[in-house]
Amino acid sequence: MHLASFSAALSAALTCTILPSTSGFAPIESVGRGRGVHQQQQNVNNKIQPLHGIMDEVNSDAFDLSSLLKNDDDDNGGDDMEKAYEMFLGQLVFSSNDPRIDIMDNYDLCADPEWLTWLERKIATTRDVEEKMALQDLSDMIIDVKKRVELSQEAEERAASEANDAEKNRIAAAEAEMEEGRALSGTDLLKRAAKVDTAGVDAMVKEQAQDAAKQTFYETDLTPEIRKSYEDMCSKVLPPYKAGDTPASVVFNNYEQFDAQFIKVLNERAMNGDADSQSILDALAVEQQNRVNAATMNIKEVLSKGEPMRMEGAIVKLAKEGKIDEPFLLLLEANADQARAAGATGPADLMTKLRKRAIAEKDKQSSSKEIKLLRQLLREPDSNEREKLLEEAFTPKEALIVPGTSVNAQKAIDGEAPEEEKPMPDVPPPDFINCCKAVMLNFGNLNIDEERGDLAVQIKIIASEAEVVATRIYGKGMSVREQQDRAWKEQTTSIFDLETLEIEAERRGETAPWANADGGDELLPGFGMDGKMQVGGN
């Protein structure tokens, strides 16, 4: 082959590799001899594939043997995990408990990053609007609980670090004092011994001075964990706002969430020069004044009735209208204190009575009986009175009205006595304990009484008292192992128990199902009347 022919063939091959170009322009034909053009046309007709190198083969999937190592269980593992996630989601959504309680009980599963990623993907792919909103609320709850747990862990770590530092400082001070004592003379040692004799008295005086100078809630410093816990709330009430929102409208819509701790956070930010926080505080002061003015008008309306019974009737009306709020109760309490301080016992007693009636009517508007009971217990300082309230709520009571079910209606038509439900308490103890857990998760950091401690401490005391009352009424609860042992025992029956039941049935003129001698139709196929297996023909 001539060199010119080899060059023409190589040119034709290279030109053929350009033909599959994605350009909209036609390829330019190379100028060559007739033999070269003929070779190019023949290559096109034969659809010669583009040339590839050795590395192209190596980098391709031709030598990928990972598919041979795949196990059939790998595909099933994804499906099993999907089913497990769906079952766990259903457990959280359809539970009768507060969702935060179930999240805390299954915290390790809820805080799993893979589970959270799966939940976010499910929220993004679902098309049902209501389902999307419900799943988004659940996701927000999980994230909120996760933040609270992390902040609690950070607070514990910080407290442990501070205690460790204090212990190190104490040891260092003691060692320094020991070194100083070694260098003292006899006279100095006698003086130091005299100081030791009066050390106990000085310690008592110092302790009393510390109690007198004890800081109140508003004087305590904010910890880093408290500031972090209110970051979401700050982003919710501070600018930027949506179209049409103002500080006044934001405060009005979120008024119930402005607790004392959050106001301290806003005050700190305002003192550091944050103008937006100051505008929120100003709007909050205006909203509080408006609510106090409205409460004053409502109290005047109640007192204008003249007679105590009519006053209580007016309070019932205000409760149904949702006008009994915290300013209303505080004004009643303030008026009672002022009247008692002025020596007007009658008006003071009347204000106290109206306040108790207002609180009782407000409790009736609660969403559940558990919340109502917990509010009553939190307001009662006497442990004996709390015990009476718990006994009244936990004691089972007979139903005065027979449930109007379809079964009872049919029995009434047939002339039979309706089936009555077994006695039930107003508040079952397990439901009350779950209510306590939910309130502690949501509002456990609130300090509503400086003498009795924060809300979490008070609820723990009430929960322990409730456990004592419930044990006295229902007996001691069983552990998980005891419940398993009981279930195993009750699902098996002794042959002697069967004999006793058979004898009792004969005394009543009845026959036990397993002792029916004429029950030929009930025999298993292939067995005779004597219970033996039949082989062959009859």
Secondary structure, 3 states (H helix, E strand, C coil): CCHHHHHHHHHHHHHHHHCCCCCCCCCCCCCCCHHHHHHHHHHHHCCCCCCCCHHHHHHCHHHCCHHHHCCHHHHHHHHHHHHHHHHHHHHHHCCCCCHHHHHHHCHHHHCCHHHHHHHHHHHHHCCCHHHHHHHHHHHHHHHHHHHHHHHHHHHHHHHHHHHHHHHHHHHHHHHHHHHHHHCCCHHHHHHHHHHHHCHHHHHHHHHHHHHHCCCCHHHCCCCHHHHHHCHHHHHHHCCCCCCCCCHHHHHHHCHHHCCHHHHHHHHHHHHCCCHHHHHHHHHHHHHHHHHHHHHHHHHHHHHCCCCHHHHHHHHHHHHHCCCCCHHHHHHHHHHHHHHHHCCCHHHHHHHHHHHHHHHHHHHHCCCCHHHHHHHHHHHCCCHHHHHHHHHHHHCCECCCCCCCCHHHHHHHHHCCCCCCCCCECCCCHHHHHHHHHHHHHHHCCCCCECCCECHHHHHHHHHHHHHHHHHHHHCCCCCHHHHHHHHHHHCCCCHHHHHHHHHHHHHCCCCCHHHCCCCHHHCCCCECCCCCECCCCC
